[in-house]
């Protein structure tokens, strides 16, 4: 069976971190729609803000010239932090996650999207079948269009996010008091 395409560049991981998240047992899934730009890829100019078109340079509008890529296959990245243990433990978790993803047929991921799977400590102890079920559930639940992030109001009014006032947050002390 062919392996899914991988994310390799740090910029792709950072862009996925700004996308949607789904928290499952043993993993957290991040997803973002990949953007392509024909004009940015075919740039021959030294100036990063222009694309050469013969004798005349035309400014590039990054919003208008980029469009969602829907034909490209989904790409996956794996993040296993040092907080989960030593190299042997981290590599074992990463191999389990990669194999669980590889064996998912059909792959319930959207074309043209980038996914990052963040491992959690439970990923090593859970059965492989449960890990695969959780991964499939996370891929099915994370829906980029339906989970569009709410916009915060800039003018100081109430935030559209329920229960959060604009500019104020409650601190949780976990039973400790601050000595000042």
C-alpha positions in Angstrom: 0.0 0.0 0.0 1.3 3.5 -0.9 2.1 5.8 2.0 0.3 9.2 2.2 2.2 12.3 1.2 4.2 13.9 4.0 4.6 17.5 5.2 8.3 18.3 5.3 8.8 22.1 5.6 8.5 23.9 8.9 6.3 26.6 7.3 3.7 24.0 6.4 3.6 22.8 10.0 3.2 26.4 11.3 0.4 27.1 8.8 -1.4 23.9 9.9 -1.1 25.0 13.6 -3.1 28.1 12.7 -5.9 26.0 11.3 -8.6 23.9 12.9 -7.9 21.4 15.7 -9.6 18.2 16.9 -8.7 16.6 20.2 -9.0 12.8 20.3 -7.6 10.1 22.6 -4.0 9.7 21.9 -3.6 12.5 19.4 -4.6 16.0 18.4 -5.3 16.7 14.7 -4.6 20.0 13.1 -5.9 20.8 9.5 -5.7 23.6 7.1 -6.6 24.0 3.4 -3.5 24.3 1.2 -3.2 27.3 -1.1 -1.5 27.4 -4.4 -0.5 30.3 -6.6 0.5 30.0 -10.2 1.9 33.5 -10.3 4.1 33.0 -7.2 5.5 29.7 -8.5 6.3 31.1 -11.9 8.0 34.2 -10.7 11.2 35.1 -12.5 11.9 38.5 -10.9 14.2 39.2 -8.0 11.6 41.4 -6.4 9.4 39.3 -4.1 6.4 41.6 -4.7 6.4 41.5 -8.5 6.1 39.0 -11.2 7.9 39.8 -14.4 5.7 39.9 -17.5 8.1 40.8 -20.3 9.4 44.4 -20.1 6.8 45.4 -17.5 6.5 44.2 -13.8 3.1 43.5 -12.4 2.5 43.6 -8.6 1.3 40.3 -7.1 -1.8 40.4 -4.9 -1.3 37.4 -2.5 -5.1 37.3 -1.7 -6.4 37.4 -5.3 -3.6 35.3 -6.9 -3.8 32.4 -4.5 -6.6 29.9 -4.6 -7.5 26.7 -2.7 -6.0 23.6 -4.1 -8.6 20.8 -4.4 -6.9 18.5 -6.9 -3.7 17.9 -4.8 -3.7 14.9 -2.5 -3.8 15.5 1.3 -0.4 15.7 3.1 0.3 14.6 6.6 2.9 15.6 9.2 3.7 14.1 12.5 4.8 15.9 15.7 6.0 13.9 18.7 7.6 16.3 21.3 10.4 15.5 23.7 7.9 15.8 26.6 6.6 12.3 25.6 9.9 10.7 26.4 13.3 9.7 24.9 14.1 9.1 21.3 13.1 5.4 21.4 9.7 6.1 22.8 9.0 9.0 20.5 10.0 7.0 17.4 7.8 4.2 18.5 4.8 6.5 18.8 5.6 8.1 15.4 5.8 4.7 13.7 2.5 3.6 15.3 0.7 6.8 14.1 2.2 6.5 10.6 1.2 2.9 10.2 -2.3 3.6 11.5 -2.7 6.3 8.9 -1.2 4.2 6.1 -3.7 1.3 6.8 -6.8 3.6 6.7 -8.5 2.7 3.4 -10.2 4.7 2.1 -8.3 7.6 3.6 -11.0 10.0 5.0 -9.0 13.1 4.4 -9.9 16.0 2.1 -7.9 16.6 -1.1 -5.9 19.8 -1.0 -5.6 19.9 2.8 -2.6 19.6 5.1 -2.9 17.7 8.4 -0.6 17.6 11.3 -1.0 14.8 13.9 0.3 15.7 17.3 1.0 12.7 19.5 -0.1 12.5 23.0 1.2 10.1 25.7 -1.8 7.8 25.4 -0.9 6.9 21.8 1.8 4.4 23.0 -0.4 2.5 25.5 -3.6 2.2 23.5 -4.3 -0.8 21.3 -3.5 -0.3 17.6 -7.2 -0.8 16.6 -8.3 1.9 19.0 -5.6 4.2 17.7 -6.7 3.7 14.2 -10.4 4.3 15.2 -9.5 7.5 16.9 -7.5 8.7 13.9 -10.4 7.9 11.6 -12.8 9.7 13.9 -10.6 12.8 14.1 -10.2 12.9 10.3 -14.0 12.6 9.9 -14.8 15.2 12.5 -12.5 17.9 11.5 -14.4 19.8 8.9 -12.7 22.9 7.7 -15.7 24.6 6.2 -18.1 24.0 9.1 -15.6 24.8 11.8 -14.7 28.3 10.5 -13.2 30.3 13.3 -15.4 33.0 14.8 -14.2 36.5 14.3 -13.5 38.8 17.3 -15.0 42.2 17.2 -12.4 45.0 17.1 -14.4 47.9 18.4 -14.5 46.7 22.0 -18.0 45.1 22.0 -18.8 41.6 23.1 -17.0 38.9 21.3 -19.0 36.5 19.2 -17.2 33.7 21.1 -19.7 32.6 23.7 -18.8 33.3 27.3 -15.7 35.4 26.6 -15.7 39.2 27.0 -13.5 41.2 24.7 -10.1 41.8 26.3 -10.9 40.1 29.6 -10.1 36.6 30.7 -10.5 34.7 34.0 -7.4 33.3 35.5 -7.5 29.8 37.0 -5.4 29.5 40.1 -5.7 25.7 40.7 -6.3 26.4 44.4 -3.1 28.5 44.9 -3.1 32.1 46.0 -0.7 34.7 44.8 1.5 36.2 47.5 2.3 39.7 46.6 
